[in-house]
Amino acid sequence: MMNRFLIVGLGNIGDEYRHTRHNIGFDVVSAFVIKHGGFFRVDRLAEVAEVKWKGKQFVCIKPTTYMNLSGKAFKYWMDKEKIPVEASLTIVDDLALPLSKLRLRGSGSDAGHNGLKDIQLTLGTDQYPKLRFGIGNQFPKGRQVEFVLGKWLPAEEPIVRAKIEKSVEVIEWFAGMGLSRAMNEANTLNFE
């Protein structure tokens, strides 16, 4: 059983990105750290927090490299903390999933996401666990960037809050019962 985990939330640093759809990885990891009484410090390539839960240790990072260089921070902390890639979990926004869904997978393509693209390039594999947080794709043609970098709509906020809370639990399931059981639980959830 693995006892040490690397939890990676993807996002961009800077106030203009705070609580945007693209930064949901940061928000989920922050919620996880707060729930478990931790706090972030600024460290090499990332804001880093260490928390314990049920005898397990979590190194939680929010890369400060900007999204398209996420792999650099991921690999640095994975190597430094000697955590195997299968004990990592990357939380990321996903346009291909509706807002009502979360999707946990042990591998899978970057689906055009710059953060995942860089991690895959840096690790040389797409075989690393990801929790994809559906953000939907309710944008007019050609407006994808504004949508992704935009703030949640007031109508979306309650669902987003519920999903952040549940995503924190999914991290616990991943660590507590392993990937396949956590997948069974997480991938059937529906948020309306």
Secondary structure by P-SEA (a helix, b strand, c coil): cccbbbbbbbbbbcccccccccaaaaaaaaaaaaaaccccccccccbbbbbbccccccccccccccccaaaaaaaaaaaaaccccccbbbbbbbccccccbbbbbccccccccaaaaaaaaaacccccccbbbbccccccccaaaaaaaccccccaaaaaaaaaaaaaaaaaaaaacccaaaaaaccccccc
